[in-house]
Amino acid sequence: MDSAPIYDDKAEVRGNLDLTKADWQRAAEPDADPDGEYVEIAFVPHTDGKTYIAMRNSKFTGPDDTVLVFTESEWDAFVEGAKAGEFDEPW
């Protein structure tokens, strides 16, 4: 089966996105569960004039740890999917 090549329109952005000044936010209060893991997001402006949304696990905040990067339209789709239950675990 032939498949179309995957185009990563953020390949040049991801490695050049300056996260050192990112204002990481989480849904829960920071002191709510000091041993817990949280999803953190930051809205990060880039030199290309666009704002990207970065998402990480609060337990992994080192410079080499995984950070997901979304465009604004990808983020909107992700949030709508979460609201619609697309990521809920089946019972």
C-alpha positions as YAML, in Angstrom:
chain: A
units: angstrom
residues:
- id: 1
  name: MET
  ca: [0.00, 0.00, 0.00]
- id: 2
  name: ASP
  ca: [1.43, 3.36, -0.99]
- id: 3
  name: SER
  ca: [1.09, 6.11, 1.51]
- id: 4
  name: ALA
  ca: [1.64, 9.80, 1.11]
- id: 5
  name: PRO
  ca: [4.81, 11.15, 2.68]
- id: 6
  name: ILE
  ca: [4.32, 12.68, 6.08]
- id: 7
  name: TYR
  ca: [4.96, 16.40, 5.96]
- id: 8
  name: ASP
  ca: [6.17, 17.96, 9.17]
- id: 9
  name: ASP
  ca: [5.48, 21.66, 8.83]
- id: 10
  name: LYS
  ca: [7.05, 22.32, 12.23]
- id: 11
  name: ALA
  ca: [10.39, 20.55, 11.65]
- id: 12
  name: GLU
  ca: [12.25, 23.85, 11.37]
- id: 13
  name: VAL
  ca: [10.35, 25.39, 14.29]
- id: 14
  name: ARG
  ca: [10.69, 22.64, 16.89]
- id: 15
  name: GLY
  ca: [14.47, 22.81, 17.10]
- id: 16
  name: ASN
  ca: [14.49, 26.60, 17.11]
- id: 17
  name: LEU
  ca: [11.62, 27.34, 19.48]
- id: 18
  name: ASP
  ca: [12.99, 29.19, 22.51]
- id: 19
  name: LEU
  ca: [11.42, 27.54, 25.54]
- id: 20
  name: THR
  ca: [13.80, 29.11, 28.06]
- id: 21
  name: LYS
  ca: [11.40, 32.00, 28.67]
- id: 22
  name: ALA
  ca: [8.20, 29.97, 28.32]
- id: 23
  name: ASP
  ca: [5.51, 30.67, 30.90]
- id: 24
  name: TRP
  ca: [4.41, 27.10, 31.63]
- id: 25
  name: GLN
  ca: [0.82, 26.76, 32.87]
- id: 26
  name: ARG
  ca: [-1.05, 23.83, 34.33]
- id: 27
  name: ALA
  ca: [-4.71, 23.27, 34.98]
- id: 28
  name: ALA
  ca: [-4.25, 22.39, 38.66]
- id: 29
  name: GLU
  ca: [-2.79, 24.64, 41.31]
- id: 30
  name: PRO
  ca: [0.96, 24.02, 41.59]
- id: 31
  name: ASP
  ca: [0.69, 23.01, 45.25]
- id: 32
  name: ALA
  ca: [-2.41, 20.82, 44.82]
- id: 33
  name: ASP
  ca: [-0.37, 17.62, 44.59]
- id: 34
  name: PRO
  ca: [3.39, 18.17, 44.92]
- id: 35
  name: ASP
  ca: [4.11, 14.54, 43.97]
- id: 36
  name: GLY
  ca: [1.69, 14.45, 41.05]
- id: 37
  name: GLU
  ca: [2.28, 14.74, 37.35]
- id: 38
  name: TYR
  ca: [0.62, 17.47, 35.37]
- id: 39
  name: VAL
  ca: [0.32, 18.46, 31.76]
- id: 40
  name: GLU
  ca: [1.84, 21.88, 31.25]
- id: 41
  name: ILE
  ca: [1.38, 24.16, 28.27]
- id: 42
  name: ALA
  ca: [3.03, 27.37, 27.12]
- id: 43
  name: PHE
  ca: [2.14, 29.78, 24.34]
- id: 44
  name: VAL
  ca: [5.45, 30.56, 22.68]
- id: 45
  name: PRO
  ca: [5.94, 33.25, 20.04]
- id: 46
  name: HIS
  ca: [8.42, 32.40, 17.28]
- id: 47
  name: THR
  ca: [10.52, 34.53, 14.96]
- id: 48
  name: ASP
  ca: [8.26, 33.48, 12.06]
- id: 49
  name: GLY
  ca: [5.52, 35.64, 13.60]
- id: 50
  name: LYS
  ca: [3.38, 32.70, 14.71]
- id: 51
  name: THR
  ca: [2.62, 31.55, 18.23]
- id: 52
  name: TYR
  ca: [3.08, 27.86, 18.92]
- id: 53
  name: ILE
  ca: [1.67, 25.88, 21.80]
- id: 54
  name: ALA
  ca: [4.17, 23.67, 23.62]
- id: 55
  name: MET
  ca: [3.02, 20.84, 25.89]
- id: 56
  name: ARG
  ca: [5.07, 18.78, 28.33]
- id: 57
  name: ASN
  ca: [4.83, 16.52, 31.37]
- id: 58
  name: SER
  ca: [5.62, 18.43, 34.57]
- id: 59
  name: LYS
  ca: [7.89, 15.59, 35.76]
- id: 60
  name: PHE
  ca: [10.14, 15.97, 32.73]
- id: 61
  name: THR
  ca: [11.32, 19.54, 32.40]
- id: 62
  name: GLY
  ca: [14.94, 19.16, 31.32]
- id: 63
  name: PRO
  ca: [16.24, 20.61, 28.08]
- id: 64
  name: ASP
  ca: [16.38, 17.17, 26.43]
- id: 65
  name: ASP
  ca: [12.93, 16.02, 27.55]
- id: 66
  name: THR
  ca: [10.02, 15.63, 25.16]
- id: 67
  name: VAL
  ca: [7.94, 18.69, 24.34]
- id: 68
  name: LEU
  ca: [5.06, 18.45, 21.90]
- id: 69
  name: VAL
  ca: [4.59, 21.46, 19.64]
- id: 70
  name: PHE
  ca: [1.24, 22.46, 18.14]
- id: 71
  name: THR
  ca: [0.24, 25.14, 15.67]
- id: 72
  name: GLU
  ca: [-2.75, 27.22, 16.77]
- id: 73
  name: SER
  ca: [-5.11, 25.26, 14.49]
- id: 74
  name: GLU
  ca: [-3.73, 21.92, 15.72]
- id: 75
  name: TRP
  ca: [-4.20, 23.07, 19.32]
- id: 76
  name: ASP
  ca: [-7.79, 24.13, 18.63]
- id: 77
  name: ALA
  ca: [-8.51, 20.70, 17.12]
- id: 78
  name: PHE
  ca: [-6.86, 18.95, 20.09]
- id: 79
  name: VAL
  ca: [-8.92, 20.93, 22.62]
- id: 80
  name: GLU
  ca: [-12.16, 20.29, 20.72]
- id: 81
  name: GLY
  ca: [-11.34, 16.58, 20.56]
- id: 82
  name: ALA
  ca: [-10.69, 16.49, 24.30]
- id: 83
  name: LYS
  ca: [-13.99, 18.25, 24.98]
- id: 84
  name: ALA
  ca: [-15.78, 15.74, 22.75]
- id: 85
  name: GLY
  ca: [-14.26, 12.81, 24.65]
- id: 86
  name: GLU
  ca: [-12.03, 11.56, 21.83]
- id: 87
  name: PHE
  ca: [-9.24, 10.79, 24.28]
- id: 88
  name: ASP
  ca: [-11.31, 9.26, 27.07]
- id: 89
  name: GLU
  ca: [-10.33, 5.79, 28.19]
- id: 90
  name: PRO
  ca: [-12.91, 3.13, 27.37]
- id: 91
  name: TRP
  ca: [-14.58, 1.63, 30.39]
...
